[in-house]
């Protein structure tokens, strides 16, 4: 990672420094010149802003958890998806701040299953588990091809949302605050293009999410569809 890039994005530089910098599959290893492509520049600006919002202890936890993921390529088509999931946990931290919680921190899940985030303010406490929904394998196979809108939520997506929601509920239930705190599953949903192209699927997704909810709220974001304050 070029020194000029580290100077501009110091917290990403810290993540690079904590990772296996000599590894051939290091995500940041190819950025060895002082300039970035526009798409990468935009992504680095977003990621750096997310990391700058973290308090010192939360940043330390993030670096420990994410450092190994900088060189973790799940498969060639999905790339560094685990690193993206770590960044999405920081999005959950930022979401807690946006909800008005003044004390927010990432949790260290080494010892036992816990949610990703705990937050508090004078009005009460909150627990947040972040879940990332990736595109399907079919979507990866069809990238670069012309696709037509497909009305209706795919069965695979509905099953995955349900599975991740119940897993999030279990993670949250392991926290000592679980009985009295507000509980949120924060979902970052990456939809297949053919699902995204059908505008009616936005309402279908919101309806399905509302039907899933029990005592754990679901707040969600998905690409190109702005977050709904009632469910996101």
N, C-alpha and C positions, 0 to 999 in steps of 0.2 A: 504494500500500500504506500503510495507516494507521500512523502512528508508534507507536500502542499495540500493534499487531500486530508491528511490527519489534522493539519492546522485548521482547516475549514470545518471539519466534522470531528471535533475532539473526542466525543463519547463513542462514536463509531471506531475511532482510532484506539480507544481503550479496549473495545471488544476485539479488534484485530490483534492487539498486543497480547491479550489473554488467550488467544487461540493458537493453534499449531501453524505458525506463520509460514513454515517451510513446506507445508503439505500441498500437494499438487491440486487438490480439490478445495483449497481454501477459497471461500466466496470472494474475499476482498483481494486475493492474490493477483488478479489480473489488472487491478487498477494501479499500475506502476508508472503512470504518467500524470502530470499535474492537471489534466483536463478530463472531463467526463462527457459521455454522450448525454443528450438532453433527457432521455428517459431515466437514465441512471442518476443524473443530477437531481431530478425531481424526487426520485425515491430516497436518495440520501438526505435531502432536505427534510422530507417527511419523517424519516427514521431518526435523524438527529434531534428534531423538535420533540419527538416522543420521549427520547432518552433524556433530554435536557429537563423535562418536567419531573423526572424521578428524584425523590429525596436520596440522600447519600446511601442510607442502608438499603433501600430498594434497588438502587443502581448496583450495589455490591452483589445482591442476590441475583439480579438479572445477569450480570457478567458471569457469575459462577454457573448458572443454569444454561446460558446461551453459548458460552465459549466453545463447548464441544460440538455445537450444532453448526458452527461456521464451516466445518469440514465434513458435515454429515449430509451426503447426497442420498436421499431415499431411493431414487432411481433416476435415470437420465431425463425422463419426461417431466418429472415433478421437481427436479432440482433440489434446492435447499429449503424444502417445505417446512422442515422442523425449525429452521431459523425464522421463517415467516411466522410460524405459530408463536415463537417467543416474542416477536415484535407485537403480535396481536394481544398478548398478555399485557403489554405496556399500553396498548389502546384501551384495554379494560381499566387500567389505572387512571388514564386520562378521563375515561367515561365517569368514573367515580367522582373525580374532581368536578366534572361538568354537572353532576347531580347535586352539588353543593356540599359534599363531604370535605372537611378541612384537614383531617388527618387520614392519610391514605398510605398503605404500604403493601408491597409485594411480599408474599409469604414463602418461606423456605419449606418445601414439601419433602425433605429428605427422610425425616423420621416416620411420618405417617401421612395418609391421604388427607389433604386439606384443600380448600379453595385457593385460587391464585391470589386473591386480594381481600384485605379487610380494610374497612373505612369507618369513620365516625365523625360526628359533629355534635353540637349541643342537643339536637333533636333525636339522635339515636345512632345505631350501628348498622353496618351493611357488610355482607359477604358476597363476593363475586367470583364465579368460576367462568373462565373464558374457553370457548370451544370454537375451533376453526373447521368449517365445512369446505372441503376441496372439491374441485370439479371432478366429474366422473372420468374413468379411463376412456370411455367412448369420446368424451369431449377432447381429450388429449390426442386421440387418434385422428380427429377431424379438424384439428387446428389448421388454419390456412385454407380451408375449403369453404365454399359458399354453403350457408345453412339457412333453412327456412324456420319460421317461428313454429313452436310446438306448444299448443294450449294444454294446460293441466300440469300439475306437479308430478315429476317422475316418481315412481314407487321407490326407487333407490334413494332419492332425496328425502322423502317422507320417513323412511325407515331410519336413515342416518340421523336426521334431526331428532327423532324420538330416542334413539340410542344415546346420542350425545347429551340430550337433556336429562335423561335418567342418570347417566354417569355424573353429570354436573351436580345433580341433587344429592347423590351419594357423597361426592367430595365435600360439598357444603355441610352435610349432616355431621361430619367428623370434627367440626370446629366447636369449641366451647360456647360460642355465641349463638349457635344455630337455633336454639329454642326461641330467642327473643329478637334476633336481628332481622332486618330486611334481607331477603335472599334473591340474588339475580344470577341468571345464566346469560352471559354476554356472548352472543353468537356472531361470528364473522363468516358470512355465507358467500361463497364463490359459486355462482350459478353457471350451469352450462349455457352456452350462447343461445342455443335454440329455445331454452326455457326463458332466458332473459329477453329475447326478441318479442315474445308474446306479452303485451302490456297487461293483459288480464291476470297473468300469473302473479303480479305484485299483490293484488288483493287476495288471491288464493293462498299465497304464502303467509300473509298477515293473518288470515282466518285460521289456517292450520296451526300457526304458532300460538294463537290465542286458545285454541282447543287443547293444546298440549299442556298449558300452564296449570299448575296446582298452586302450592304455596311458594314455589320458586318462580319469580317473574322471568320472562324471556325478553331481553333487549337485543335487537339484532340490527346489523348493517349488511348491505350487499352492494356489489359494484353497480354504479349508475342509478340505483334507487335510493333516494335520500331516506335517512332514518325517520321513522314515524315516532314521535315523542311518546306515544302510548305503548309502543312495543319495542322501542329501540333506545 
